Amino acid sequence: MRFLRAPRPLLFGLGLVALASPALAADTTTFNVRLIITKACTITAAAATDVDFGSALSTATTPINAQGSVTAQCSALTPYTIALNAGSNAGTANDVTTRRMRNTDTTVTTNNFVGYQLYSNATRTTVWGATAGTNTVAGVGNGLAQAYPVYGQVANPSVNNAATGNYQDTVTATITY
């Protein structure tokens, strides 16, 4: 039996071709990836809950308390303050000492207000108003929704000598950051 062999010069020539192949070349560069995060805050009406005093006798003399909330959502580490205005029926503009609910019955023309107050603490000693650095609520954002209780009180319903009916006020919460 006879085997065929390749001639030696041919094998040697193939090896030289493999050794002579050009090496792969490489080069590098760098680039930046950027994003600017701007601070943002919202006071979310969807998460706010009403301060609902329920119902009371017109002769009631004991305080009626209720609680609602407002929710703020701010970028992480963003300082902010939340202000509550005096409401739509205040005795004078922005005077939080005269917050009043108005009788929603349009035929009532006298004794149609009931005074109330809103507070930032559960003991109802700190009025929540709209004067920065005085009676607003301060916080620092963490990126998540942060709820703040709003404590309300009608001190003495009988003082108002109010007509029977439904009373309401609309208070605006403002976040400054």
C-alpha positions, -999 to 999 in steps of 0.1 A, spaced: 0 0 0 13 33 -10 6 66 7 8 99 -10 27 125 6 26 162 0 59 176 -11 77 193 17 82 226 2 45 231 -1 39 224 36 67 248 44 52 275 22 17 272 38 33 278 72 50 310 60 17 323 47 0 318 81 29 335 99 29 364 75 -9 373 80 -13 409 92 -21 414 129 -54 430 139 -51 466 148 -71 484 176 -77 520 186 -98 535 214 -117 567 222 -139 579 250 -172 597 252 -195 611 279 -230 601 288 -249 630 303 -283 639 318 -294 670 337 -319 664 364 -339 695 373 -356 699 406 -394 695 405 -422 695 431 -459 689 428 -486 693 453 -510 666 442 -547 674 444 -555 637 435 -539 626 468 -555 654 489 -583 645 512 -610 669 524 -613 682 559 -649 671 565 -664 682 598 -695 661 593 -727 675 608 -734 694 640 -763 710 658 -765 748 655 -765 750 693 -733 729 697 -707 746 718 -679 720 719 -652 721 692 -656 699 662 -623 685 649 -616 669 615 -585 659 595 -575 658 558 -542 658 540 -522 673 512 -494 654 494 -461 667 481 -437 650 457 -404 666 451 -370 656 437 -346 641 461 -329 666 484 -351 695 472 -362 718 500 -398 731 498 -426 747 518 -463 742 516 -487 771 522 -525 770 527 -543 802 517 -572 817 537 -598 801 515 -624 815 492 -645 830 519 -620 847 542 -630 880 558 -600 897 541 -576 884 515 -550 860 528 -560 865 564 -559 830 578 -574 842 611 -608 846 594 -612 814 575 -649 808 569 -672 782 553 -701 797 533 -736 782 532 -740 767 497 -778 774 497 -781 805 475 -813 816 492 -796 822 526 -786 858 529 -778 862 566 -758 841 591 -743 822 562 -708 817 574 -692 793 599 -656 801 611 -630 774 612 -592 770 614 -566 747 598 -535 736 617 -503 718 609 -502 699 642 -525 674 659 -529 695 690 -543 723 668 -520 750 682 -500 759 650 -521 777 624 -512 766 588 -511 796 567 -493 812 537 -466 833 552 -432 818 543 -410 812 573 -439 819 597 -468 795 593 -460 773 563 -448 736 565 -413 729 553 -399 696 540 -371 681 519 -380 659 489 -371 623 487 -385 615 453 -416 599 468 -450 612 477 -451 626 512 -484 632 529 -490 660 553 -520 659 576 -542 690 577 -560 694 611 -592 714 611 -614 728 639 -647 746 643 -641 760 677 -677 767 688 -704 762 661 -731 781 681 -710 813 681 -718 817 644 -755 815 649 -755 798 615 -785 791 594 -791 754 587 -776 740 555 -744 729 539 -713 749 544 -681 748 523 -649 766 516 -621 759 491 -585 762 503 -556 764 479 -524 746 488 -492 760 472 -458 743 471 -427 765 467 -393 751 460 
